[in-house]
Amino acid sequence: EEALNALHALMQGSKRTLENVGGSDAIDRSNPSNETKPQTNNNHQPKDLFGGMLDMWHSCFPTSPSTPSTSDDKIENYTVSTITAVGDEKSNDELVYVAGINPASKRITVAFRGSTTMTDFLTDAKMDMVKVPDPRHFFADATKSFEKDEIDEDICIHQGFYEYLFGDKTSKKTSKFEEIMAHVQALFDSNPIYRSKYKLYVTGHSLGGALATLFGFYACSSPKLPKPISVISVASPRVGNLEFARTFTEFESNGVLRHLRIANHKDPVTLGPTVSHKRALTLATMALSPLGYLALKLSGRDTGAEETYYHAGMKIKLRKEGEQGADGGAKGCELSYSGASILSREVGSDAGADEEVSGRKSVTSSKLGASDLPLASYHFGSTYAERMALVESDLNGLTLNKLYKEKSCKI
């Protein structure tokens, strides 16, 4: 219960509540080595996929503040996570994140808050795309394993998500990405065991899921972080265009990045955005006014399919109890991976075959019923928790490594 209260406090950006939950000793956020010592639980068992996903939501919470020993035997005996950083100084104006370390799972975790403030929702609404640097340009040493002509220059990212994490072009202050990376790298450097045995996990719900996806996309190119980096996103909207998805899949194929994307069936947030505002204007003008489209094209303001949004990563689609799947069965979840079609560009342009990947779906084969309509309630965290509980038996014993081995064999 303390952990859940701490999670709520963190996601609301409440520093005072956070400090009260852990006890009287406040956490020094400016020093990553000033960690808190969790209580030991000798009954801890290794996490499978189901347990691992749930652990993402509880992996950054201490139960007893103090300073841990850095000796090997003491570290190995820790079983509850420790908060090492909270970024909520300007929680109404900037993204909010928390970082922590779990010795039992050998994980360093970064979690991003979902949409809560007006700034968050305005960020979601900035659906135009911006051309961004290839992640392999961020860290010079990371390009050694790639030929120069393999590095794409046409990666486009959701403007709001990108600027929230990296800042806009006019900003001269340290970006949130740089701030978090500095803390994570300091954590890995603080103990040889962390660098040799620990991995980085990134997670978040809704807007937090999008930020986690984008953070993992760039962080995996750092030569200073252990690989692979694992992203566990919940209810995430789409983040970038086809070139983004293609580069993301290449990182997965090279073993430096993994992404488990958890989405409720017909969660409206996971079905969008479909295209940028500029592309939407182009499509509307083409359909309604051929002369208007000609004028748009002559003025150079028309936008092509490169501004269509796509998902990336391994997808788990969760269904409500008793709902039939695509194959007519009553399974509570479906596992899929579109990496092969993304790399071969067979997912199409604006008329992509998979609504979960490219955002458009043909409905000519059947009529839509009430049960087919997206509902806002499908996006709630409580709904995700209920549906996750329904598929526990289906996911027990399954690991992300095993999923990638099975689902990505065609790549």
Secondary structure, DSSP 8 states (H G I E B T S, - for coil): -HHHHHHHHHHTT-HHHHHHHH-SS---TT-TT--------TT-----HHHHHHHHHHTT--SS-S----SHHHHHH--S-EEEEEE-TTTTTS--EEEEEETTTTEEEEEE--S-SHHHHHHHH---EEE---HHHHSGGGGGGS-GGGS-S--EEEHHHHHHHH--TT--S--HHHHHHHHHHHHHHT-HHHHHH-EEEEEEETHHHHHHHHHHHHHTT-TTS-S-EEEEEES----B-HHHHHHHHHHHHTTSEEEEEEEETT-GGGG---B-HHHHHHHHHHHH-HHHHHHHHHTT----GGGB-B--SEEEEE--TT---TTS---SEEEEE-HHHHHTTTT-STT-S-TTTTS----TTS---GGGS--GGGGSHHHHHHHHHHTHHHHTT--HHHHHHHHTTT-
